[in-house]
Amino acid sequence: MADPENVTPPPLKDATQAVMEDVESGGGGGTRAQKPSRRPARRQKTLGEVLCERVSDEPEAVREVWAELRANKLTVNGQMLDAILKACAKNGEQGMHIALAILEQGTDDEIIAQQVRTSGFVTLLGMSSTRDDWDVDTILNDITDEDRESPEVIAAVGAVFCAGSLLAADCA
């Protein structure tokens, strides 16, 4: 019979190291089932979204990017249009005319949906109220009856006129 005082237990370090290696290799130590990841799968960006990212860094490329979007008949979503319009704003007074042309062409080409178009006008009206080189009346003249059906467009028009009013409190 073995003497209990002379028996050496297995080193604790080896057991701990084995568990750590199992965890590092993606195992769960064999004691619990791994929970599935709760991160939603990221969708891949569309070609249009990638193209529109370019104008954030290169606003002077807005015409080139717009030509690509049109040539490939790529649908423009609200985030893409927002990036395009912000790039237009960095092109000075001509930027307003570029933006209005984009909205018109995109609608005609059916790559800008009505809802996206109206959000574009809301963005343009908001930008025009802070710029001296953009003529609000020019933007207003491009707003169609269909655009005016949007409460957001009507609110943006009202905000532009109230911003210049001494009685702005009356507009609230």
C-alpha positions in Angstrom: 0.0 0.0 0.0 1.3 3.5 -0.9 2.1 5.9 1.8 -0.3 8.9 1.6 2.4 11.2 2.7 4.7 10.2 -0.2 2.0 10.6 -3.0 2.4 13.8 -5.1 -0.7 15.3 -6.5 -0.6 16.4 -10.2 0.7 19.9 -10.6 -2.1 22.5 -10.5 -0.2 24.6 -13.1 -0.7 21.8 -15.8 -4.5 21.6 -15.3 -4.9 25.4 -15.4 -2.7 25.7 -18.5 -4.8 23.0 -20.2 -8.0 24.9 -19.5 -6.5 28.2 -20.7 -5.3 26.6 -23.9 -8.7 25.1 -24.5 -10.4 28.6 -24.0 -7.8 30.3 -26.3 -8.4 27.8 -29.0 -12.1 28.5 -28.9 -13.2 25.6 -26.8 -15.3 26.1 -23.7 -13.4 23.8 -21.5 -15.9 21.1 -22.3 -18.1 22.2 -19.5 -20.6 24.6 -21.2 -22.0 24.9 -24.6 -20.8 28.1 -26.4 -23.4 30.8 -26.8 -24.0 32.0 -30.3 -22.7 35.4 -31.1 -25.3 38.2 -30.7 -23.6 40.6 -33.0 -25.8 41.3 -36.0 -24.1 40.3 -39.3 -22.9 43.4 -41.1 -24.2 43.8 -44.5 -21.8 44.5 -47.3 -21.8 48.1 -48.6 -23.3 48.7 -52.0 -21.3 50.1 -54.8 -23.3 53.3 -54.6 -22.5 53.7 -50.9 -18.8 53.1 -51.5 -18.8 55.7 -54.3 -20.6 58.3 -52.0 -18.0 57.8 -49.3 -15.5 59.3 -51.7 -17.2 62.7 -51.8 -16.7 63.1 -48.0 -13.0 63.3 -48.6 -13.1 64.7 -52.1 -16.1 67.1 -52.5 -14.8 68.2 -55.8 -15.5 64.7 -57.2 -19.3 65.0 -56.6 -20.0 65.4 -60.4 -17.8 62.4 -61.2 -19.5 60.3 -58.5 -22.9 61.4 -59.6 -22.1 60.4 -63.2 -21.1 56.9 -62.0 -24.3 56.5 -60.0 -26.4 57.5 -63.0 -24.5 55.4 -65.5 -24.9 52.3 -63.3 -28.5 53.1 -62.4 -27.6 52.8 -58.7 -30.4 53.6 -56.2 -29.6 56.5 -54.0 -30.6 56.2 -50.3 -31.0 59.0 -47.8 -27.5 58.6 -46.3 -25.9 58.6 -49.8 -27.9 61.7 -50.8 -26.9 63.5 -47.6 -23.2 62.9 -48.4 -23.7 64.1 -51.9 -25.5 67.3 -50.8 -22.9 68.0 -48.1 -20.2 67.7 -50.8 -22.2 70.1 -53.0 -22.2 72.6 -50.2 -18.4 72.6 -50.2 -18.5 73.7 -53.8 -19.7 77.2 -53.0 -22.5 78.9 -54.9 -22.4 76.5 -57.8 -22.9 73.7 -55.3 -26.5 74.7 -54.9 -27.1 74.4 -58.7 -25.2 71.0 -58.7 -27.4 69.8 -55.9 -30.6 70.8 -57.6 -29.6 69.2 -60.8 -28.8 66.0 -59.0 -32.2 65.9 -57.4 -33.9 66.6 -60.7 -31.8 64.0 -62.7 -32.1 61.4 -59.9 -35.9 61.7 -59.9 -36.1 61.6 -63.7 -33.8 58.5 -63.8 -35.8 57.0 -61.0 -32.7 56.4 -58.8 -33.9 58.8 -56.2 -37.2 57.9 -54.6 -39.7 60.6 -53.7 -39.1 60.1 -49.9 -35.4 60.4 -50.4 -35.9 63.5 -52.6 -38.0 65.2 -50.0 -35.4 64.5 -47.4 -32.8 66.1 -49.8 -34.9 69.3 -50.0 -35.1 69.4 -46.2 -31.3 69.1 -46.1 -30.8 71.8 -48.8 -33.2 74.2 -47.1 -31.4 73.7 -43.8 -28.0 74.4 -45.4 -29.3 77.4 -47.3 -30.4 79.1 -44.2 -26.8 79.3 -43.0 -25.3 80.3 -46.3 -25.2 83.7 -47.9 -24.2 82.3 -51.3 -27.2 80.1 -51.8 -30.5 81.6 -52.9 -33.4 80.1 -51.0 -35.9 81.2 -53.7 -34.0 79.1 -56.3 -34.4 76.0 -54.1 -38.1 76.8 -53.4 -38.7 77.0 -57.2 -37.5 73.4 -57.6 -39.8 72.0 -55.0 -42.7 70.3 -56.7 -46.3 69.8 -55.5 -45.4 66.2 -54.6 -42.5 67.5 -52.4 -44.9 69.9 -50.7 -47.0 66.9 -49.6 -44.3 66.1 -47.1 -44.7 67.7 -43.7 -40.9 67.7 -43.3 -40.5 69.9 -46.4 -43.2 72.3 -45.2 -41.6 72.5 -41.8 -38.2 73.2 -43.4 -39.7 75.9 -45.6 -41.3 77.4 -42.5 -38.0 77.2 -40.6 -36.1 79.0 -43.3 -38.6 81.9 -43.3 -38.8 82.0 -39.6 -35.0 82.1 -39.2 -34.9 85.5 -41.0 -37.9 86.9 -39.1 -37.5 89.3 -36.2 -40.7 87.7 -34.9 -39.3 84.2 -34.9 -41.2 83.5 -31.8 -44.4 83.9 -33.8 -43.3 81.0 -36.0 -42.9 78.5 -33.2 
